[in-house]
């Protein structure tokens, strides 16, 4: 398949620190995705759009309280320009601890959009009217507070890019990853076969592919049961899976 036939995923980012996005555009898998034009990351800095004569983009909150808020006008104008650069109808996501929590199913939904604009706030937050008028969805990456939305925005860019065809050498990787299957990953080993008496599980060097597949499935089920039982709750296990998990529990003295 010719590369030109693959659609490019467009990420617009609105941020006071556009250079931070070098972390995705200049390194690793996402760098190669940019070079191959499988994704595009384009930043817009609200500071370039402020009409304030001192170049300010923040102000004190009405009603008092600590810290500063990002003002409506520079953000609104930066988002407007981002929309002009993005495919028409591109949705706008704002990173915030108040948002819907990011998980694999939300990542697949973003992938299906084909493009998105990410708003990374700084200071103590942004004027609510930006959220009311410009933002389709607020997204959180977890119940803790970061100093800005840039790192969460990069989490989304990285996770979505991995689903774009051609980004991973072997597309299977993305779908075999943790969470795509609703299970945690099985343990993995590479050379050497023994380190300070710690040996690679024998089955992995047996050459028996069916046994290896079953061992890996069993480890994935067992780890998920031990570490993230919530992931198993909504999941119907088939006969083999039930048998493998039962054996895992017995072996590990669980139950
Ligand atoms: N901005 C600050 N903290 C955040 C979080 N946990 N998720 C998304 N955006 C944020």
py3Dmol code that shows the C-alpha trace and the ligand (Angstrom):
import py3Dmol

protein = """\
ATOM      1  CA  UNK A   1       0.000   0.000   0.000  1.00  0.00           C
ATOM      2  CA  UNK A   2       1.378   3.437  -0.926  1.00  0.00           C
ATOM      3  CA  UNK A   3       1.967   5.690   2.034  1.00  0.00           C
ATOM      4  CA  UNK A   4       0.049   8.504   0.377  1.00  0.00           C
ATOM      5  CA  UNK A   5      -3.133   6.460   0.736  1.00  0.00           C
ATOM      6  CA  UNK A   6      -2.855   6.556   4.543  1.00  0.00           C
ATOM      7  CA  UNK A   7      -4.743   9.458   6.090  1.00  0.00           C
ATOM      8  CA  UNK A   8      -2.721  11.767   8.318  1.00  0.00           C
ATOM      9  CA  UNK A   9      -3.968  12.334  11.875  1.00  0.00           C
ATOM     10  CA  UNK A  10      -3.986  16.047  12.723  1.00  0.00           C
ATOM     11  CA  UNK A  11      -3.275  17.275  16.285  1.00  0.00           C
ATOM     12  CA  UNK A  12      -3.628  21.011  16.872  1.00  0.00           C
ATOM     13  CA  UNK A  13      -2.339  22.081  20.286  1.00  0.00           C
ATOM     14  CA  UNK A  14      -3.028  25.361  22.029  1.00  0.00           C
ATOM     15  CA  UNK A  15      -0.333  25.973  24.642  1.00  0.00           C
ATOM     16  CA  UNK A  16       1.776  28.690  26.227  1.00  0.00           C
ATOM     17  CA  UNK A  17       4.738  26.275  25.973  1.00  0.00           C
ATOM     18  CA  UNK A  18       4.749  24.903  22.416  1.00  0.00           C
ATOM     19  CA  UNK A  19       8.380  23.747  22.725  1.00  0.00           C
ATOM     20  CA  UNK A  20       7.294  21.127  25.246  1.00  0.00           C
ATOM     21  CA  UNK A  21       5.715  19.227  22.338  1.00  0.00           C
ATOM     22  CA  UNK A  22       9.231  18.563  21.001  1.00  0.00           C
ATOM     23  CA  UNK A  23       9.030  15.615  23.405  1.00  0.00           C
ATOM     24  CA  UNK A  24       6.650  13.907  20.971  1.00  0.00           C
ATOM     25  CA  UNK A  25       7.762  15.426  17.651  1.00  0.00           C
ATOM     26  CA  UNK A  26      11.498  14.877  18.206  1.00  0.00           C
ATOM     27  CA  UNK A  27      11.675  11.458  19.881  1.00  0.00           C
ATOM     28  CA  UNK A  28      10.888   7.834  19.158  1.00  0.00           C
ATOM     29  CA  UNK A  29       7.815   6.354  17.552  1.00  0.00           C
ATOM     30  CA  UNK A  30       5.950   9.679  17.403  1.00  0.00           C
ATOM     31  CA  UNK A  31       8.937  11.417  15.792  1.00  0.00           C
ATOM     32  CA  UNK A  32       8.990   8.811  13.028  1.00  0.00           C
ATOM     33  CA  UNK A  33       5.219   9.187  12.645  1.00  0.00           C
ATOM     34  CA  UNK A  34       5.738  12.940  12.061  1.00  0.00           C
ATOM     35  CA  UNK A  35       8.573  12.306   9.598  1.00  0.00           C
ATOM     36  CA  UNK A  36       6.424   9.836   7.656  1.00  0.00           C
ATOM     37  CA  UNK A  37       3.571  12.374   7.713  1.00  0.00           C
ATOM     38  CA  UNK A  38       1.296   9.858   9.416  1.00  0.00           C
ATOM     39  CA  UNK A  39       0.580  12.447  12.105  1.00  0.00           C
ATOM     40  CA  UNK A  40       0.959  16.210  12.267  1.00  0.00           C
ATOM     41  CA  UNK A  41       1.377  18.172  15.506  1.00  0.00           C
ATOM     42  CA  UNK A  42       0.886  21.929  15.109  1.00  0.00           C
ATOM     43  CA  UNK A  43       1.080  24.323  18.055  1.00  0.00           C
ATOM     44  CA  UNK A  44      -0.653  27.670  18.562  1.00  0.00           C
ATOM     45  CA  UNK A  45       0.460  29.953  21.390  1.00  0.00           C
ATOM     46  CA  UNK A  46      -2.256  32.156  22.946  1.00  0.00           C
ATOM     47  CA  UNK A  47       0.488  34.678  23.748  1.00  0.00           C
ATOM     48  CA  UNK A  48       0.830  35.343  20.002  1.00  0.00           C
ATOM     49  CA  UNK A  49      -2.833  36.406  19.901  1.00  0.00           C
ATOM     50  CA  UNK A  50      -3.217  38.570  23.012  1.00  0.00           C
ATOM     51  CA  UNK A  51      -4.560  42.090  22.431  1.00  0.00           C
ATOM     52  CA  UNK A  52      -3.326  43.172  25.881  1.00  0.00           C
ATOM     53  CA  UNK A  53      -0.724  45.922  25.487  1.00  0.00           C
ATOM     54  CA  UNK A  54       1.576  44.206  28.007  1.00  0.00           C
ATOM     55  CA  UNK A  55       1.194  40.801  26.357  1.00  0.00           C
ATOM     56  CA  UNK A  56      -0.644  39.291  29.323  1.00  0.00           C
ATOM     57  CA  UNK A  57      -2.700  36.147  28.887  1.00  0.00           C
ATOM     58  CA  UNK A  58      -3.785  35.719  32.531  1.00  0.00           C
ATOM     59  CA  UNK A  59      -5.772  37.626  35.150  1.00  0.00           C
ATOM     60  CA  UNK A  60      -7.087  37.257  38.714  1.00  0.00           C
ATOM     61  CA  UNK A  61     -10.275  35.259  39.285  1.00  0.00           C
ATOM     62  CA  UNK A  62     -13.476  37.231  39.928  1.00  0.00           C
ATOM     63  CA  UNK A  63     -14.645  36.550  43.477  1.00  0.00           C
ATOM     64  CA  UNK A  64     -11.075  36.234  44.694  1.00  0.00           C
ATOM     65  CA  UNK A  65      -8.954  33.192  45.383  1.00  0.00           C
ATOM     66  CA  UNK A  66      -5.374  32.136  44.815  1.00  0.00           C
ATOM     67  CA  UNK A  67      -3.520  32.278  41.525  1.00  0.00           C
ATOM     68  CA  UNK A  68      -4.395  33.456  38.059  1.00  0.00           C
ATOM     69  CA  UNK A  69      -6.645  32.222  35.248  1.00  0.00           C
ATOM     70  CA  UNK A  70      -6.090  32.124  31.495  1.00  0.00           C
ATOM     71  CA  UNK A  71      -8.234  34.793  29.881  1.00  0.00           C
ATOM     72  CA  UNK A  72     -10.890  34.219  27.239  1.00  0.00           C
ATOM     73  CA  UNK A  73      -9.645  36.427  24.373  1.00  0.00           C
ATOM     74  CA  UNK A  74      -6.126  35.039  23.680  1.00  0.00           C
ATOM     75  CA  UNK A  75      -7.326  31.447  24.055  1.00  0.00           C
ATOM     76  CA  UNK A  76     -10.384  32.019  21.888  1.00  0.00           C
ATOM     77  CA  UNK A  77      -8.327  33.600  19.121  1.00  0.00           C
ATOM     78  CA  UNK A  78      -5.648  30.866  19.242  1.00  0.00           C
ATOM     79  CA  UNK A  79      -8.379  28.181  19.034  1.00  0.00           C
ATOM     80  CA  UNK A  80      -9.940  30.028  16.081  1.00  0.00           C
ATOM     81  CA  UNK A  81      -6.639  29.903  14.159  1.00  0.00           C
ATOM     82  CA  UNK A  82      -6.138  26.243  15.156  1.00  0.00           C
ATOM     83  CA  UNK A  83      -9.598  25.455  13.711  1.00  0.00           C
ATOM     84  CA  UNK A  84      -8.620  27.160  10.448  1.00  0.00           C
ATOM     85  CA  UNK A  85      -5.556  24.898  10.168  1.00  0.00           C
ATOM     86  CA  UNK A  86      -7.430  21.700  11.135  1.00  0.00           C
ATOM     87  CA  UNK A  87      -9.778  19.618   8.963  1.00  0.00           C
ATOM     88  CA  UNK A  88     -13.291  21.062   9.105  1.00  0.00           C
ATOM     89  CA  UNK A  89     -15.412  19.848  12.010  1.00  0.00           C
ATOM     90  CA  UNK A  90     -12.360  18.989  14.160  1.00  0.00           C
ATOM     91  CA  UNK A  91     -13.350  18.533  17.793  1.00  0.00           C
ATOM     92  CA  UNK A  92     -11.735  20.445  20.640  1.00  0.00           C
ATOM     93  CA  UNK A  93     -10.607  18.711  23.842  1.00  0.00           C
ATOM     94  CA  UNK A  94      -9.437  20.566  26.941  1.00  0.00           C
ATOM     95  CA  UNK A  95      -7.128  18.834  29.424  1.00  0.00           C
ATOM     96  CA  UNK A  96      -8.310  19.271  32.991  1.00  0.00           C
ATOM     97  CA  UNK A  97      -8.520  17.325  36.244  1.00  0.00           C
ATOM     98  CA  UNK A  98     -12.299  17.969  36.029  1.00  0.00           C
ATOM     99  CA  UNK A  99     -12.555  15.974  32.797  1.00  0.00           C
ATOM    100  CA  UNK A 100     -13.615  12.472  31.821  1.00  0.00           C
ATOM    101  CA  UNK A 101     -10.840  10.059  32.706  1.00  0.00           C
ATOM    102  CA  UNK A 102      -8.718   8.857  29.787  1.00  0.00           C
ATOM    103  CA  UNK A 103      -8.752   5.121  29.064  1.00  0.00           C
ATOM    104  CA  UNK A 104      -8.226   2.858  26.076  1.00  0.00           C
ATOM    105  CA  UNK A 105     -11.807   3.187  24.856  1.00  0.00           C
ATOM    106  CA  UNK A 106     -11.556   7.007  24.860  1.00  0.00           C
ATOM    107  CA  UNK A 107      -8.234   6.738  22.971  1.00  0.00           C
ATOM    108  CA  UNK A 108      -9.919   4.609  20.270  1.00  0.00           C
ATOM    109  CA  UNK A 109     -12.725   7.165  20.043  1.00  0.00           C
ATOM    110  CA  UNK A 110     -10.197   9.985  19.504  1.00  0.00           C
ATOM    111  CA  UNK A 111      -8.490   7.871  16.868  1.00  0.00           C
ATOM    112  CA  UNK A 112     -11.816   7.500  15.047  1.00  0.00           C
ATOM    113  CA  UNK A 113     -12.155  11.314  14.864  1.00  0.00           C
ATOM    114  CA  UNK A 114      -9.123  11.564  12.537  1.00  0.00           C
ATOM    115  CA  UNK A 115      -8.111  14.921  14.022  1.00  0.00           C
ATOM    116  CA  UNK A 116      -8.388  16.871  17.265  1.00  0.00           C
ATOM    117  CA  UNK A 117      -7.422  20.166  18.858  1.00  0.00           C
ATOM    118  CA  UNK A 118      -6.009  19.916  22.391  1.00  0.00           C
ATOM    119  CA  UNK A 119      -6.147  22.867  24.789  1.00  0.00           C
ATOM    120  CA  UNK A 120      -3.428  22.773  27.438  1.00  0.00           C
ATOM    121  CA  UNK A 121      -4.208  25.178  30.272  1.00  0.00           C
ATOM    122  CA  UNK A 122      -1.703  26.729  32.686  1.00  0.00           C
ATOM    123  CA  UNK A 123      -2.079  28.676  35.937  1.00  0.00           C
ATOM    124  CA  UNK A 124      -5.056  27.754  38.123  1.00  0.00           C
ATOM    125  CA  UNK A 125      -7.313  27.111  35.153  1.00  0.00           C
ATOM    126  CA  UNK A 126      -9.083  28.836  32.290  1.00  0.00           C
ATOM    127  CA  UNK A 127     -12.105  31.135  32.044  1.00  0.00           C
ATOM    128  CA  UNK A 128     -15.224  28.914  32.087  1.00  0.00           C
ATOM    129  CA  UNK A 129     -16.620  30.689  29.005  1.00  0.00           C
ATOM    130  CA  UNK A 130     -13.869  29.127  26.846  1.00  0.00           C
ATOM    131  CA  UNK A 131     -15.124  25.706  27.958  1.00  0.00           C
ATOM    132  CA  UNK A 132     -18.762  26.716  27.334  1.00  0.00           C
ATOM    133  CA  UNK A 133     -18.263  28.029  23.836  1.00  0.00           C
ATOM    134  CA  UNK A 134     -15.204  26.287  22.360  1.00  0.00           C
ATOM    135  CA  UNK A 135     -14.697  22.906  23.974  1.00  0.00           C
ATOM    136  CA  UNK A 136     -16.428  19.613  23.102  1.00  0.00           C
ATOM    137  CA  UNK A 137     -14.945  17.508  25.897  1.00  0.00           C
ATOM    138  CA  UNK A 138     -12.761  17.910  29.004  1.00  0.00           C
ATOM    139  CA  UNK A 139     -10.339  15.042  29.647  1.00  0.00           C
ATOM    140  CA  UNK A 140      -8.300  14.118  32.731  1.00  0.00           C
ATOM    141  CA  UNK A 141      -5.415  11.646  32.830  1.00  0.00           C
ATOM    142  CA  UNK A 142      -5.982  10.802  36.483  1.00  0.00           C
ATOM    143  CA  UNK A 143      -6.916  12.011  39.935  1.00  0.00           C
ATOM    144  CA  UNK A 144      -3.898  14.207  40.609  1.00  0.00           C
ATOM    145  CA  UNK A 145      -3.069  17.775  39.666  1.00  0.00           C
ATOM    146  CA  UNK A 146      -0.322  18.688  37.211  1.00  0.00           C
ATOM    147  CA  UNK A 147       1.070  22.161  36.508  1.00  0.00           C
ATOM    148  CA  UNK A 148      -0.410  22.296  33.038  1.00  0.00           C
ATOM    149  CA  UNK A 149      -2.227  20.389  30.336  1.00  0.00           C
ATOM    150  CA  UNK A 150       0.830  19.845  28.114  1.00  0.00           C
ATOM    151  CA  UNK A 151       1.914  16.487  29.564  1.00  0.00           C
ATOM    152  CA  UNK A 152      -1.676  15.118  29.475  1.00  0.00           C
ATOM    153  CA  UNK A 153      -2.036  16.406  25.873  1.00  0.00           C
ATOM    154  CA  UNK A 154       1.153  14.535  24.949  1.00  0.00           C
ATOM    155  CA  UNK A 155      -0.206  11.369  26.586  1.00  0.00           C
ATOM    156  CA  UNK A 156      -3.182  11.599  24.226  1.00  0.00           C
ATOM    157  CA  UNK A 157      -1.019  12.348  21.171  1.00  0.00           C
ATOM    158  CA  UNK A 158       1.212   9.367  21.937  1.00  0.00           C
ATOM    159  CA  UNK A 159      -1.598   6.913  22.694  1.00  0.00           C
ATOM    160  CA  UNK A 160      -3.715   7.938  19.661  1.00  0.00           C
ATOM    161  CA  UNK A 161      -0.704   7.917  17.302  1.00  0.00           C
ATOM    162  CA  UNK A 162      -0.012   4.269  18.178  1.00  0.00           C
ATOM    163  CA  UNK A 163      -3.387   3.376  16.641  1.00  0.00           C
ATOM    164  CA  UNK A 164      -2.717   5.226  13.373  1.00  0.00           C
ATOM    165  CA  UNK A 165      -1.960   2.626  10.677  1.00  0.00           C
ATOM    166  CA  UNK A 166       1.726   2.593   9.764  1.00  0.00           C
ATOM    167  CA  UNK A 167       2.934   4.231  13.001  1.00  0.00           C
ATOM    168  CA  UNK A 168       3.956   0.979  14.671  1.00  0.00           C
ATOM    169  CA  UNK A 169       6.142  -1.297  12.582  1.00  0.00           C
ATOM    170  CA  UNK A 170       3.829  -4.155  13.368  1.00  0.00           C
ATOM    171  CA  UNK A 171       0.271  -2.875  13.827  1.00  0.00           C
ATOM    172  CA  UNK A 172      -0.574  -5.992  15.797  1.00  0.00           C
ATOM    173  CA  UNK A 173       1.525  -4.580  18.645  1.00  0.00           C
ATOM    174  CA  UNK A 174      -0.998  -1.860  19.395  1.00  0.00           C
ATOM    175  CA  UNK A 175      -3.877  -4.282  19.566  1.00  0.00           C
ATOM    176  CA  UNK A 176      -2.005  -6.845  21.609  1.00  0.00           C
ATOM    177  CA  UNK A 177      -1.004  -4.185  24.118  1.00  0.00           C
ATOM    178  CA  UNK A 178      -2.340  -3.992  27.624  1.00  0.00           C
ATOM    179  CA  UNK A 179      -5.957  -2.769  27.706  1.00  0.00           C
ATOM    180  CA  UNK A 180      -6.690  -3.301  24.021  1.00  0.00           C
ATOM    181  CA  UNK A 181      -7.607  -6.841  25.096  1.00  0.00           C
ATOM    182  CA  UNK A 182      -8.899  -5.651  28.450  1.00  0.00           C
ATOM    183  CA  UNK A 183      -6.081  -7.541  30.204  1.00  0.00           C
ATOM    184  CA  UNK A 184      -2.730  -6.527  31.655  1.00  0.00           C
ATOM    185  CA  UNK A 185       0.360  -7.625  29.744  1.00  0.00           C
ATOM    186  CA  UNK A 186       2.117 -10.925  30.452  1.00  0.00           C
ATOM    187  CA  UNK A 187       5.738 -10.786  31.735  1.00  0.00           C
ATOM    188  CA  UNK A 188       8.459 -10.620  29.099  1.00  0.00           C
ATOM    189  CA  UNK A 189      12.109 -11.637  29.022  1.00  0.00           C
ATOM    190  CA  UNK A 190      15.066 -11.134  26.714  1.00  0.00           C
ATOM    191  CA  UNK A 191      18.706 -12.242  26.639  1.00  0.00           C
ATOM    192  CA  UNK A 192      20.489 -13.519  28.635  1.00  0.00           C
ATOM    193  CA  UNK A 193      18.545 -16.635  29.617  1.00  0.00           C
ATOM    194  CA  UNK A 194      19.890 -16.469  33.172  1.00  0.00           C
ATOM    195  CA  UNK A 195      20.869 -13.500  35.380  1.00  0.00           C
ATOM    196  CA  UNK A 196      22.248 -14.185  38.878  1.00  0.00           C
ATOM    197  CA  UNK A 197      20.339 -17.456  39.026  1.00  0.00           C
ATOM    198  CA  UNK A 198      17.096 -15.896  37.730  1.00  0.00           C
ATOM    199  CA  UNK A 199      16.000 -18.021  34.782  1.00  0.00           C
ATOM    200  CA  UNK A 200      13.580 -17.279  31.987  1.00  0.00           C
ATOM    201  CA  UNK A 201      10.458 -19.466  32.427  1.00  0.00           C
ATOM    202  CA  UNK A 202      11.179 -22.722  30.673  1.00  0.00           C
ATOM    203  CA  UNK A 203       8.106 -22.713  28.455  1.00  0.00           C
ATOM    204  CA  UNK A 204       9.382 -19.564  26.669  1.00  0.00           C
ATOM    205  CA  UNK A 205      12.493 -21.365  25.430  1.00  0.00           C
ATOM    206  CA  UNK A 206      10.629 -24.606  24.636  1.00  0.00           C
ATOM    207  CA  UNK A 207       9.788 -23.665  21.055  1.00  0.00           C
ATOM    208  CA  UNK A 208       6.219 -24.916  21.608  1.00  0.00           C
ATOM    209  CA  UNK A 209       4.162 -22.008  20.277  1.00  0.00           C
ATOM    210  CA  UNK A 210       0.783 -23.222  21.521  1.00  0.00           C
ATOM    211  CA  UNK A 211       2.158 -23.736  25.044  1.00  0.00           C
ATOM    212  CA  UNK A 212       3.752 -20.301  24.939  1.00  0.00           C
ATOM    213  CA  UNK A 213       0.459 -18.726  23.840  1.00  0.00           C
ATOM    214  CA  UNK A 214      -1.410 -20.407  26.689  1.00  0.00           C
ATOM    215  CA  UNK A 215       1.238 -19.482  29.266  1.00  0.00           C
ATOM    216  CA  UNK A 216       1.089 -15.849  28.185  1.00  0.00           C
ATOM    217  CA  UNK A 217      -2.696 -15.789  28.294  1.00  0.00           C
ATOM    218  CA  UNK A 218      -2.596 -17.376  31.745  1.00  0.00           C
ATOM    219  CA  UNK A 219      -0.092 -14.791  33.033  1.00  0.00           C
ATOM    220  CA  UNK A 220      -2.170 -11.955  31.584  1.00  0.00           C
ATOM    221  CA  UNK A 221      -5.315 -13.318  33.260  1.00  0.00           C
ATOM    222  CA  UNK A 222      -3.539 -13.969  36.572  1.00  0.00           C
ATOM    223  CA  UNK A 223      -1.912 -10.552  36.737  1.00  0.00           C
ATOM    224  CA  UNK A 224      -5.159  -8.855  35.876  1.00  0.00           C
ATOM    225  CA  UNK A 225      -6.935 -10.859  38.581  1.00  0.00           C
ATOM    226  CA  UNK A 226      -4.296  -9.900  41.166  1.00  0.00           C
ATOM    227  CA  UNK A 227      -3.635  -6.282  40.211  1.00  0.00           C
ATOM    228  CA  UNK A 228      -6.743  -5.003  38.435  1.00  0.00           C
ATOM    229  CA  UNK A 229      -9.706  -7.262  39.270  1.00  0.00           C
ATOM    230  CA  UNK A 230     -12.024  -4.442  38.115  1.00  0.00           C
ATOM    231  CA  UNK A 231     -10.933  -5.133  34.511  1.00  0.00           C
ATOM    232  CA  UNK A 232     -12.217  -8.717  34.744  1.00  0.00           C
ATOM    233  CA  UNK A 233     -15.616  -7.745  36.100  1.00  0.00           C
ATOM    234  CA  UNK A 234     -17.314  -6.904  32.823  1.00  0.00           C
ATOM    235  CA  UNK A 235     -15.512  -9.673  30.917  1.00  0.00           C
ATOM    236  CA  UNK A 236     -16.918 -13.076  30.048  1.00  0.00           C
ATOM    237  CA  UNK A 237     -14.111 -15.686  30.286  1.00  0.00           C
ATOM    238  CA  UNK A 238     -14.243 -18.642  27.903  1.00  0.00           C
ATOM    239  CA  UNK A 239     -13.631 -22.236  28.985  1.00  0.00           C
ATOM    240  CA  UNK A 240      -9.875 -22.186  28.382  1.00  0.00           C
ATOM    241  CA  UNK A 241      -9.474 -18.828  30.123  1.00  0.00           C
ATOM    242  CA  UNK A 242     -11.392 -20.071  33.176  1.00  0.00           C
ATOM    243  CA  UNK A 243      -9.221 -23.178  33.324  1.00  0.00           C
ATOM    244  CA  UNK A 244      -5.984 -21.185  32.981  1.00  0.00           C
ATOM    245  CA  UNK A 245      -7.009 -18.679  35.654  1.00  0.00           C
ATOM    246  CA  UNK A 246      -8.073 -21.450  38.048  1.00  0.00           C
ATOM    247  CA  UNK A 247      -4.676 -23.120  37.663  1.00  0.00           C
ATOM    248  CA  UNK A 248      -2.899 -19.764  38.139  1.00  0.00           C
ATOM    249  CA  UNK A 249      -4.799 -19.127  41.380  1.00  0.00           C
ATOM    250  CA  UNK A 250      -3.971 -22.590  42.684  1.00  0.00           C
ATOM    251  CA  UNK A 251      -0.314 -22.190  41.817  1.00  0.00           C
ATOM    252  CA  UNK A 252      -0.138 -18.787  43.511  1.00  0.00           C
ATOM    253  CA  UNK A 253      -2.145 -19.742  46.598  1.00  0.00           C
ATOM    254  CA  UNK A 254      -4.943 -17.331  45.729  1.00  0.00           C
ATOM    255  CA  UNK A 255      -8.568 -17.820  46.827  1.00  0.00           C
TER     256      UNK A 255
END
"""
ligand_1 = """\
10
LIG
N -4.161 19.479 34.114
C -3.703 19.449 35.371
N -3.845 18.247 35.915
C -4.419 17.449 34.951
C -4.825 16.100 34.897
N -4.703 15.281 35.933
N -5.372 15.652 33.760
C -5.534 16.469 32.708
N -5.169 17.759 32.708
C -4.617 18.252 33.815
"""
view = py3Dmol.view(width=600, height=400)
view.addModel(protein, "pdb")
view.setStyle({"model": 0}, {"cartoon": {"style": "trace"}})
view.addModel(ligand_1, "xyz")
view.setStyle({"model": 1}, {"stick": {}})
view.zoomTo()
view.show()
